[in-house]
Amino acid sequence: MRTIINSKYIVWLLLALPGAAMALSFVTGEADAMDMLHPTGEWSARLMILAMLIGPLSEVAGPAPWTRWLLVRRRWFGFSAFLYASAHLVFYVIDMGTIEDMLAEIGEAGIWTGWLAMLAIAVCGLTSNDAALRVMRRGWKQAQRCAYPAAVLTLFHWGLLTWHWTGALAHFAPLILLTLARVVRRQRKPRKKELPA
């Protein structure tokens, strides 16, 4: 069992399964591009939330084998979120059909928040590899912090498009609560006293 859950191929297969099912539905004609918009966007949001949850969760819960397992694979979840967001964009372009139609609605809050979220997720996704880490060095962490505006923009994109905030807030609530718990924990942590000169 341990070998299975530690296999990167198994983890990547599990991450790819929802996308494979959606692609099959689209290719076979069971669903059109519009039908693909919500599930691809939702899976992108879920995986982005999971990737962002791991940091505060491991800090609040403390060191444990399962938190270490998640930390090692955090970038995988983040990159998968980028791939699902890319699929979301592709289906949006197919559904809209023309650039003119896309430009006509870009001023709507539910739309431009999605474009900005995609841009922020792309920064994280395209730099979420060892090569980028070596090249960017200190700048790599700054690039990965684009996940925070991406999360906020995704929340608003979701809520403003559907006007049903319950689903969006239910997904983001664990991330919000754990982030607040981490902030509170850090505030309560006693600071080291400076030695007199």
N, C-alpha and C positions, 0 to 999 in steps of 0.2 A: 504493500500500500504506500509506504514512504517513497519508494522508487517512482511510483506513478505520479504522486503529487509533486515530486521534485523534477519531473521530466519537463523540460521547456516545450517539447513537442506536444505533450498532453495539454499544458496550460494554453498554448497558442491555439490548439484545436478547439478547446472549450470557448476561447474568446472569439473564434471565427464562426462557430456554429450558428449564432443568431443571424449573422451576415449571410452565411451560405443559404439558410432557409429563406431569407428575404430575396436574395438573388434568384433562387429557384422559382419563387412565386412570380417574380417579375418576368423572367425568361419564358416561363410556361404560359404567361398571359393571365394568370390567376389574379394578379394585381397590376395596376398601372403606376406610373411615376408618382402621382399624387398619394396613392396608398402607401408608398414607401417613405414619404416625408416624415411622418410622425415616428414610426419605429426606428428609423436610422438616427433621427435626432435624439430620441429618448435613450437609445443605447449609448450614443456618444456622451450624453449627459451623465448617465449612470457610471460609465467607466471613468470619466473625468472626476466625478465625485469620489469614486473608490480610490483613485490614485491620490487625490488630495486628502482623503480621510486618513491615509496610512500614517502620515507624519504625526498629526495630533493624537491619533489613537495609540500609537506606540509610545508616545511621551506620557500620556495620561495613564495608560495601562501598565507601563513599565516593561522592562526587558522580558521577553518570553519567546519560546521557539516559534509560535505562530506570528508574532509581530515581526520577528526577524525574517520569516518566510515572506511576509508581505513586503517588507522594506526592500528585499533583494529584487522583487518583481514589480516594484512600483512603476518603473519606467515602461514596462510592458503594458500595464493598464493605461497609462497616459498615451502611449503611442497608438493603442487600439482605439482610444477615444478620438484621436485625430483621424484615424482611418474611417471610423463610422461617421464623423463629421464631414469628411471628404465625400463619402457616399451620399450623405444628406444633401450636400451642395450639388452633386452630379444629378440627383433625381429632381432637385429644384430647377436646375437649368433645363432638363428634359421636359419637365412639366410646364414651365413658362414658355418654352419654344423659341422666343426671340429676345434679343438684347433690349429692344425697344420696350417690350412688356416688363422686363426686369427693371429697367430704369424708371418706368412709369410709377412703380410702387416703392422705390428705394427710399423715398422720404418718410414712409410710414415707420413709426417707432418699432413695431414688431419685426420689421424687415431690416432696418439698418443696424439694430442691435445684433441680429443674426450674422450680418456681414462682419461686424467688428469682432464678434465672438469667434468666428471662423478664422479671422486674421490672427487673433491672440492664440488660438489653439494650434494654428499652423506654426507659429514661432516655437511653441513648446514641442510639438511633434517632430518638426524637422531638425531640432537640436537635441532630441532625446536619444543620443547615441554616444558611444565612446569617442568617436572621431571628432565630433563637435566639442565634446568636453576637453579633449587635448588641445584643440585649436583655440577655443574661446577662453579657456582657463577661468579667471575670475568672472568674466562676463557671462559664463554659462549659467550661473545661478540667477543672474538678472533676467536672462531669457526665460528660464523656467518659472520665474515669478509672474510671467504673463498668464499663468493658470488662474490667478486670483481675479483679474479683470475678466478673463474668459468665463469663469464661473458666474460672476455677477451678471454679465451680459447674456449668458445662456438662460439664466433664471428669468430675466426680463423678456428675452426673446420668446421663451416658452409661454410665459404668463400673458404677454401682450397679444400674442397671436391667437391664443385660444380663449382668453378671458375667463379661463377656469384655473385659478391659481392654486387650487387644492393639490392637484397632481404635482405641479412644479415644486411647491413648498414642501410637500411630503418627501420628495426626493432629496431636496437640499437641506432639510431640517437636521439630519444627523451631522452633516458637515458644519453647519452653522453652530450647533450645540457643542460639538467637540472642539471647534476652533475657539469658542468662548471659554470652554473649560480649560484649554491650554493657556489662554491669556490669563485667566484667574489664577491658575496654578503657578505661572511665572511671577505674577504679582505678589503672591504669598511667599514665594521662595525667598528665604533670607539672603540678603546681599552680603558679600564678604566685606568685613570692615577694613578700611585702608589703614595701613600701619603709619604711625606718625613719622614725619621726616626727621 
